[in-house]
Amino acid sequence: MNVPTMAEMMAQGKQPEVLFWVGAAGSYDDRAKKITKAFVKILQMANVDFAVLGTEESSTGDAAKRSGNEFLFQMQAITNIEVLNAYEVKTIVTYDPHSFNTLKNEYPELGGKYEVFHHTQYINKLIKEDRLSIDDTNLKGQRLTYHDPCYLGRANDVYETPRDLIRRLGVKVTEMKRSKSTALCCGAGGAQMFKEPEKGDKDINILRTEDALETNPQIIATGCPYCNTMMTDGIKYKEKEDQVVVKDIAELIAEANNL
């Protein structure tokens, strides 16, 4: 897909306008890689001068911190900050709300001060600058509900920006009974993604999927690769795979624009 690394840009004496932080899911998870590719296509369509760190990118340390290993978090964070500062990175965009939250709110006290955008915020910015437009005919009339990622919504108060983008798609949006500040977690945050759930009546991702299915959607949209996994697992559990798809907002925009 012809995506330059910061090392390649630096070798040419260039400084991109933005660093795309891919994140662990977007780098390694086969499903999340599709979101990575969709977002890259959007950046390329808007002629954004961007680069990635490639093999120099490491985990932000979010999962380590949430699961209580502050020492490991700081080791990972400081290593990343040294790399980012060496490249004189000023602006970062990521589609992972966990990376977004950690880079934006926790790296500054360790010496990593950057302007950090979630991809929905950055896409919105590109639209306002007339660098990108969204075709509202391809998905027109499809029934959609949006799931708020915890680290985007409650942790950073970003509720309207993703919805603004969704409305531009021409879809019919129905909110879940628990949405925005009362939205239910998908069950993956706080490093829960990497362990089996405690015993209870029901797995939280199943409960959240039931919230979504009550709106009778054809599409469940979200803005987080981990939410995507949990909601997709919920759809499989409910045996609704032939009726409902789970997609990231970037994938929907890429699809709408035939990218």
QUIKAGI-V747334 format. One record per residue. PHI is phi in whole degrees, -180 to 180 (* if undefined). NEAR is the number of other ideal C-beta (glycine too) atoms within 10 Angstrom. D_CENTER is the distance of its C-alpha to the mean C-alpha in whole Angstrom. Layout:
phi = [PHI PHI]
near = [NEAR NEAR]
d_center = [D_CENTER D_CENTER]
//
This chain:
phi = [* 59 -105 -76 -95 -61 -63 -66 -64 -63 -62 -93 73 -109 -125 -66 -73 -150 -99 -89 -86 -75 86 -65 -62 -66 -91 -114 -83 -59 -69 -68 -59 -66 -69 -55 -66 -62 -68 -60 -61 -65 -61 -69 -62 -86 56 -81 -85 -133 -149 -118 -83 66 -70 -83 -82 -123 -56 -66 96 -55 -62 -63 -66 -65 -89 102 -99 -62 -62 -64 -56 -66 -61 -66 -63 -65 -61 -64 -62 -61 -67 -62 -70 -63 -88 56 -69 -111 -127 -126 -125 -146 -99 -100 -59 -69 -64 -56 -65 -69 -64 -77 -107 -115 -74 -55 -72 -103 102 -110 -107 -138 -86 -117 -116 -77 -60 -66 -66 -71 -63 -60 -63 -63 -67 -64 -87 60 -99 -148 -132 -117 -76 -98 -101 -67 -109 -54 84 -70 -84 -138 -128 -115 -100 -78 -68 -57 -78 -96 -77 -62 -77 -131 61 -101 -114 -81 -58 -61 -68 -58 -67 -61 -62 -72 -81 80 -86 -97 -98 -123 -77 -72 -62 -109 -143 54 -69 -105 -60 -91 -64 -76 107 -98 -69 65 69 -67 -53 -104 -144 -76 -70 -68 -66 -170 -75 -161 -68 -65 -69 -69 -60 -69 -64 -64 -56 -67 -66 -61 -86 54 -88 -96 -131 -105 -100 -149 -130 -153 -65 -75 -59 -58 -62 -67 -71 -63 -62 -65 -65 -64 -60 -85 55 -116 -61 -85 -114 -130 -117 -108 -137 -75 -58 -62 -65 -66 -67 -62 -65 -61 -94 56 -88]
near = [7 5 16 17 16 24 14 13 18 16 10 8 6 12 14 19 11 18 23 24 26 24 26 19 23 25 15 10 17 6 14 23 15 18 28 23 17 21 26 21 17 22 22 14 16 18 9 18 12 21 22 22 19 14 9 15 22 14 19 26 24 26 22 19 21 17 14 11 15 10 10 15 22 15 14 20 25 15 14 23 19 12 17 24 13 11 19 9 21 14 14 21 23 25 30 28 30 30 27 31 22 27 25 21 13 17 21 13 9 14 12 23 13 18 12 24 22 27 28 26 19 27 28 19 15 18 17 9 9 8 14 20 13 19 15 13 9 14 21 12 9 16 14 20 25 26 27 28 30 21 28 27 22 16 16 18 10 20 17 12 20 25 19 13 23 23 14 18 24 16 23 14 17 15 13 22 9 14 19 15 10 11 21 19 21 28 23 24 22 16 16 20 17 8 8 7 12 7 5 8 6 9 17 17 24 16 17 23 27 15 18 27 18 12 17 11 24 15 22 27 27 27 30 32 28 26 28 27 21 26 25 20 18 26 20 12 13 15 8 16 11 7 12 21 17 25 22 26 26 26 22 24 28 21 16 20 15 7 15]
d_center = [20 21 19 21 20 21 24 25 25 27 29 30 30 27 24 21 20 16 15 12 10 9 9 11 10 9 12 14 13 15 13 9 11 12 8 9 12 12 10 13 15 14 15 18 19 19 21 18 20 17 17 16 17 18 20 20 17 17 15 14 16 14 15 19 19 18 21 23 24 24 26 23 20 23 24 20 19 23 23 19 21 24 22 20 23 25 24 24 20 20 16 13 10 6 3 3 5 8 9 8 11 13 13 14 16 18 18 21 23 23 24 21 20 18 16 13 10 7 7 8 11 11 12 14 16 17 18 20 22 23 21 19 20 19 21 22 24 23 21 23 25 22 21 18 17 13 12 11 9 11 10 9 12 15 14 13 15 12 13 15 13 11 14 16 14 14 18 19 18 21 20 22 20 21 20 20 23 20 18 16 18 20 17 17 15 14 16 13 13 16 16 17 15 18 21 23 23 26 29 29 29 26 23 20 18 21 21 18 19 22 21 19 22 24 23 24 21 21 17 14 11 8 4 4 6 8 9 9 12 14 14 15 18 19 20 21 23 24 25 24 22 24 24 20 17 13 11 8 9 9 11 13 14 15 17 18 19 21 19]
//
